[in-house]
């Protein structure tokens, strides 16, 4: 018996691999997300879902707890980081260091 795949078999295998990769994109994105180390310049360009992933990871880093934080904690932190990062004098400031002083003084 020949162990090679036919053209149809290779196509099917390729489609299956692409489907598995696409299904895992969210997990990969979460793993690669830097959370609190994300610079403000990068954070403000993210879409809402990616921002939520970033802030969720940041809150987990701050609390040193791997459990999902409360939605209200994530929402409140998102609002704060949105405001602070939008006004930081140094766009390279990591979101964990974004603060009111950074609005006026380059860090």
Secondary structure, 3 states (H helix, E strand, C coil): CCCCCCHHHHHHHHHHHHHHHHHCHHHHHHHHCCHHHCEHHHHCCCCHHHHHHHHHHHHHHHHCCCCCCCHHHHHHHHHHHHHHHHHCCCCCCEHHHCCCHHHHCCC
